[in-house]
Amino acid sequence: MPETIGDCFEAIEATLKKAVAALQQHRVPFMLGGSLAVWARGGPESCNDLDLMVRSEDADAALEALEDAGMRAERPPEGWLYKAWDDSVLVDLIFGPKGLTIGDAVFERSEPVGVFGLELRAMALEDVLITKLRSLHEHYIDYDPVLQMTRAVRERIDWDQVRQATADSPFARAFFTLAEGLELIEPARQQGTAEGRPRIRLANR
């Protein structure tokens, strides 16, 4: 990747425009995902890989479209994404993120955003956070990017939805403990607390 944040963003802009033109020409539906989808709504700048979300049945056509545009294609063994290199910029074509099916429901939740002069669909912020949290595992535990995103767009996210979708992940639970401790988000609402707390009667002895 380029050395400075400015050069990096210029490279990502050029690659995104090339990828969008190729996918639209081949009529492949896609959404913007990852850090750039959050940046488009006021999140932090990021020079990470460019994430584009596609349905599994469209993944091969999407990769072929980027190949036709001059990018170098890879099919990693993981089986949930393809990669395309545009010089030093990596495009991740993601079709099977952990815990989320890229289908009609996810596309319907997506929102129109403006990015580098392009009008695109971007994943719902909740879906972006779900994929970020569910990608954490014992060999990759880096909370800084997701905490920076949370700080920037926390008021626009339905945190109950994110909690429910990541409840089985110990790494997501650790994130919520950290985010609550830093007062970035409110603690989860608990049944039987505050005004709704049930009254307990002690038996007479």
Helices and strands as residue ranges (DSSP letters): H 5-25, E 31-33, H 34-39, E 50-53, G 56-58, H 59-68, E 72-74, E 81-86, E 89-94, H 104-109, E 111-115, E 118-122, H 125-134, H 144-153, G 154-156, H 159-165, H 170-181, G 194-196
